[in-house]
Amino acid sequence: MRMKKNMRDTSIHDHDDDHDGGSFDDGQASRVANAVVICSPVEMDPCKEAIATTASPSSICCRMVREQRPCLCGYLNDPNLRPTINSPNARRVASICGVELFPTCY
């Protein structure tokens, strides 16, 4: 499976005398975190109410918006998802969560 390969490629196994090997430096943690993003619109389910209404997004919704950020261009290019993702309420939710919803995708 490609994701497992990526995880091995980004994991650091070198040890030195001054390092216990139990933690990553910031760059290593970032590479591992980026390797595990799975683009799945279902991950955005906690945001359904906030997108469908004017309700404030929950903390779980905001976490999912931030986690799914690398996937937004793909969602915008999907004709089934675009009307929802491109809606004013979706933009509002993303803004409240501190995410610029529309990167340059085109």
SEGU-46514 format. One record per residue (C-alpha): residue in one letter; y, x, z. Coordinates in steps of 0.05 Angstrom, whole numbers. Example, Ala and Ser with C-alpha at 12.3 -4.5 7.8 and 13.67 -1.06 7.14 Angstrom:
// residues 2
> res,Y,X,Z
> A,-90,246,156
> S,-21,273,143
This chain:
// residues 106
> res,Y,X,Z
> M,0,0,0
> R,67,29,-20
> M,103,12,45
> K,52,51,85
> K,61,110,40
> N,136,106,49
> M,127,102,124
> R,86,166,123
> D,135,201,77
> T,193,186,124
> S,159,200,190
> I,170,269,218
> H,112,303,252
> D,140,372,262
> H,145,394,334
> D,182,452,365
> D,183,480,435
> D,248,445,452
> H,228,376,427
> D,177,330,458
> G,160,298,391
> G,168,229,420
> S,234,209,388
> F,271,212,322
> D,339,241,310
> D,389,191,281
> G,375,209,208
> Q,300,203,217
> A,305,135,252
> S,350,110,197
> R,301,130,142
> V,243,97,179
> A,284,34,192
> N,303,30,118
> A,231,37,98
> V,208,-26,134
> V,257,-76,104
> I,217,-132,72
> C,256,-177,26
> S,234,-247,43
> P,281,-307,41
> V,238,-338,96
> E,269,-286,143
> M,334,-324,135
> D,305,-389,164
> P,343,-379,231
> C,407,-388,190
> K,390,-455,157
> E,429,-498,206
> A,490,-454,204
> I,490,-452,128
> A,477,-527,121
> T,531,-546,171
> T,592,-515,203
> A,552,-493,264
> S,560,-422,288
> P,503,-375,270
> S,456,-356,326
> S,446,-284,347
> I,378,-286,314
> C,410,-311,250
> C,460,-254,251
> R,405,-203,264
> M,367,-229,204
> V,429,-228,159
> R,439,-155,178
> E,366,-138,168
> Q,363,-173,101
> R,428,-141,76
> P,392,-95,26
> C,359,-157,-4
> L,421,-198,-19
> C,430,-177,-92
> G,359,-199,-106
> Y,371,-266,-72
> L,435,-276,-112
> N,399,-262,-176
> D,345,-313,-160
> P,365,-380,-192
> N,330,-419,-136
> L,366,-382,-80
> R,434,-370,-111
> P,464,-439,-97
> T,450,-431,-23
> I,465,-357,-16
> N,529,-364,-57
> S,555,-424,-18
> P,619,-423,23
> N,579,-435,87
> A,533,-376,72
> R,594,-332,62
> R,623,-358,128
> V,558,-343,165
> A,554,-273,136
> S,627,-260,154
> I,616,-284,226
> C,555,-238,230
> G,597,-179,205
> V,563,-172,138
> E,599,-171,71
> L,555,-220,34
> F,570,-200,-37
> P,562,-128,-55
> T,571,-108,-127
> C,505,-132,-156
> Y,523,-139,-229
